[in-house]
Amino acid sequence: MCATKNPPVDELGAYAQHIAAATRMLVMEEILDYSGHVAARLPGGDTFMVQNATDSRAELDPDRLLVIDLDGKVVRGDTQPPLETVLHSEIFRARPDVQAVLHCHLELAIAFTLMKDVELKPMRARAVRWKSGVPTHPDPRLIRRHEQGVALAETLGPHNAALIRSHGMVLVAESVPALFIDALHFKANARALMTVLQAGKEPVPMNEEEIAMIDSPREFHVAKLWNFYIRKGKSAGIIPEDWSTGI
């Protein structure tokens, strides 16, 4: 993919470039494809930024992102919002601590909604992010209606991830870079558990004592990996060199 030079972005440029960069890299890491989206809450807390319904995730342009309020009204931009906009708005409404949301259709995650008596628990150290659990939302439909968004937010509750039966998943975090790094670790943890199951062995998730031992500084870890993947993306021509993507 050839990187094209983009025009300067406005005062929301930092948020837009983070979302666009994370989205392109999530495609690079085969977590997003033709659908799914990253949303980020904007200062003030009552609006968020997200891509439109049809633009390619692989070439997402920061200048085409929309700003939407918590009632689903587009307040900046003139393109169609995602069909599942209410998924983001109701999570942001229910969780003031959440600053970024990912919705994707990762096949590996969906597989765990199709198995009986298999819980997606922390297998790897970085998966302590989900030590409180990963609930499964029972409604497999697109989350398009207000009541569906409310119900999904209720399923997510205080957790940092939720699966959606036969559909996909949501992740939440304190920033877009943190959300991107969490997505990588979520996929790696799911793959580790699936590998054990495919080997015909009984999974042995991390126990409470082991989880309590994990003390890696999250802020440092997020910054380190974000820089690595941004450089990887720029080297591959996926992220334009002139984007300001530091944290």
Summary of the structure (lengths in Angstrom):
residues: 247
radius of gyration: 17.6
end to end distance: 25.1
largest distance: 53.6
contacts: 785
relative contact order: 0.17
helix: 41%
strand: 13%
